[in-house]
Amino acid sequence: MRISRRNKHTHVGVAAAIMMTSGIAAVAADWPQLRGDTQRTGVSAEAIKPPLAVLWRFTGGAQNNNLTSPVVVGNTVYYTTRASAQQGGILYALDTRTGAKKLSFPNDPNGLPGGSYFTTSATYDKGRLYIGSSSGTLYVLDATTLKEVGGPFQLGRRIESAPIVENGTLYFGCNDGTFYALDAQTGEKRWTKMDVRNRRTVGYAYAAGEGVSSAPLLAGDMMLFQTSDNQVHGLKQATGNFRWKTRLPYAFLPNGMTFAGSSVFVATGPSLYALLPASASERWHRNLPNDIQAAPVVSNGIVYVGCKDAKGDAGLLYAIKDNGRTLWKDPVALPFNPMGAPVVSGEVIYVPGQRGTVMGVDKNDGQVLWTYRIQPATNRANINPGTETTIMSPLALSGGTLYALSADGSLTAFRADAPDSSGPVINELSPKPGTALNGKPPFVISAKLIDDGSGLNPATITASLDGKDITAVYDSKLSRIRYTTQSSGRIVDPPLADGRHEVTLRAKDWRGNETVETWSFVVDNSLPVRPTSSAPSSTRGGGLGPGGAGKGGGG
């Protein structure tokens, strides 16, 4: 399957009638808010099994560091980005089956006025969407028409706290240092206290003291949220009465909490804390080798959390038992640093990461089952290729479809039953077919391999030169394979012989579709030696992909 590239605000779809397969649960559930529910669990009731393939992709304007998440209600998925990298924010409503645009808010190609943009995920409740913005406005929209209904709530300071709506009450925080509980219909304050001076009951909001820059979550009868001074606050949900606050070390991580079992899990810097929600008492904490950059996910009492590896863009994924001890002997090596909050679906954890990578990992043994690399949209001018596709947005899963929002403004929908009958694309061949050049080492053979359908499976890449296998290195960062003859050290390769030489590359995607690319070039050792290609270097004897089979990123 090939995903075409057009100008912004485009989509690519397939037929709306999608046959269900055994890899998708029969019962689908909505994903109406950040991480799916008020506990911010990121756990889906549906089980979709990799490999997945792209069903469609819709591209809006680029928005780096976009922490908002897609939300899904029925056959509509809502997501936010900018109208362009320099313009205001825009909320899209797309058809989940085809990726076709239904509506957008505002109904203006330039997005929100004054260059403001959406800074929270939308929250759906009873036909309405609640969503905060950088201008300090919390919009209330009809989910069907995307027209404003009620509100908007004008607070004047940036709102980065994705709302919760529970039993008709709207809960959210603001960077003005206040946490609100409002009637979702009227905007009246729900928490009340006695004004002794005037002998009457008045509504109030909780003064947090510092900006509330994270989404709240519900933990039993407690409402928890973080403030920008690295403190976690615990209030009684029903009354807003203060119960506790505790300061945790290291840098503040937006939306870095989840609640499961009897604990709230908080990621801060390189540490993961397990706290009791009623008292903030610490049950345990674990220190990882590098900063945690996304909230953990908990399934069957096991906490899964990732961090950056010390080596390049690679990542590590840990599985920690409820007593703080690790389930796996060693963390799982991921091809890229996990950057967005993961989703658990059945026995699989789907993890988003740097450079547009989505990874499927077996939650029991840590085996990497599938990787996919979202390629950057081609209509992005003056942006460093490969960087703007990083996925910092939490993944969403609903109706058998996994949604990933990348920083280039693209929303990609994956399904286990999406059609994919084409193998990877092999291009940017070097040496160029038919060229003549000197064969003295270091002689470089390289090519780019990508797959827009189900993703490139690096373990299937093979290369041969003149019918003999050669050991090449696949660089998942650049999506390139490279072979270099040895020019120094104890063993030095001789120059390639004069005459015509033939290279054959083979690669499969995760669905098993194979591509074979063969080309030839001419060696004439009387020609001047060309400068070595600037592509990543490798040494003879390197393996395919970092860490061996199954560890490289998909194309």
Phi, psi and omega in degrees: 000132181248133179263113181287156180247123177236190175288174185299163182062042178244163174216158174235125184234170171235179183304141185291332181280107182250124179284131178285144179240173181293345180281357183237133180297148183289332183256122179260152179231147175293162175233079197275359182199179181308123178061018166095329186206178184286346176270356181057047187281324186070020180252128181261147174281350181264148178244108174246134188256136175286161007280143173262161176227160182287126173273312176200166176218131178244132184243120172255207179278156182289145173212101178292152179056037179280110183262001180282155185242147172297148172233148188231129176224116182061233180258028178233133173246134180249136174210158183240146172204195174262156175297325168205175183299336182253351185261183183284173182286158180214140178253123179257143169245117184242154173285125184295337185275328187236344185080005180291140178289128174267306184209169171213155176226131356286165179278061185213125183297344178270357179079202181298149183293152175069014180076008177290162185212167182282133184243003174227158168293153173286153174236128181259136173202124174048051174082004181238153173245135178242127187208134183264161185223168181289342180275358182088015178257130171257114184273145174239117188237147169289126186292337181274321185254345187057031172262149181291132177226118185071165181062209353287160178271114182262113183248343175085343177237154184307137178249114180241012186254101182301127188292158166242136171242119184222119179053044175081004179249134180260120181246132175192162178245168183222157178287001172279005178086019184236143173245129189249148167231107187239152170297123187296338181267317188255339183084002179289146180292131183271326179281135183231159175211163181276124171274099186299323185296316182259000178053050176210161180274133180232152175281150179213163173241154183280127177273106184278342178091324178230166182301135176269100188250019179225160176288139174285166171218158177260130176231092186067237179262016181251141172255122184241145175200166180247152174244166188291352176265022176069024177256143171258132181250141176238120179238153170288126184300317188291325189244341187079005181296133179291134176245316181193164165211148182219137180266129177254154183284171173074183187288148179289131178251113180302136176056041185263018184243154169211153180240132178204145181064240180247010187232151166258130183255126186236124176263128179212122185057227178271009188248146173241124181251142170248114184243151172278125186293336182283335188224348186071012176296136181280124174277314176192166169213153179234138176260128177261165185289339179216173184298140172277131186245007177206156181298151175284172173227145185237131178218125179052041176081002179253130179264127178250126184213143183239162175208171179285140172279160179288344185262106172056227182269001186293162180229170177231139177240126182251147172240118188240129179289169183293348176262006178092356179268152184282144176278315179271145179300317179230151176294156179279132176279121178256148181294336180221156179295125176292126187243332181247165181290135183278174175232137172260128179227104184063238182262013186238139171255125174260122188240124175269150184210194181298155175055035172072025183270133170244128186238136175254122186236134175293122186285348181272315183241358177081008180293133176282114187266337186194141172225146178220137180247112176284121179281144182295146177299139186282351180268022180259105179271146173061032176238136181299117183303137176091342182266327186285357179266001177308139181254102174262344179287138174299143176289158175228150182217125180200142175060033180077011183236134175259132183245132178232125179255116181259162188291347175280005178088008182266136169254120182250130180252125181247143173219155176288336182251013176292137183293142177202106182238007181246143179279181181297159173265127177245116181213192184050051185287139177219128358297153178297142181307133175084355182282157176247137183200165179289142183260014182290141178290152001281123179256126189251131170242128182210165178197156175263138180231122176223159176214118183271356181272273180256359178097150178286134174263102186300334182293347183263358184286129173227153181221146175220150177236118182055040176084357180251135181298139173237147181265112183248165180248131175263122179262107184291336179293318183258357182057041182233149170252145186213136173234134181228129174287150188282130182246354181209172180100194183291326180240125179244130180287144175287162175299150172297144183291151174302146178121185183275139179233149185235133178247137175233126175245139176232140178204147178240155169271182184287349174268358178092003176289128186251144172239135175240124180239123180236133175212166183227161177214169183243134175258128174227102187285001172275350179281156175298151178284129178281151174300146179294142179303148179278002178297161183304138182280159176212166177244152180300137180100357178290157181266175177277109176086149179294125177086001177095191186302137175081001183254351181274164179278147177284154181279000000 
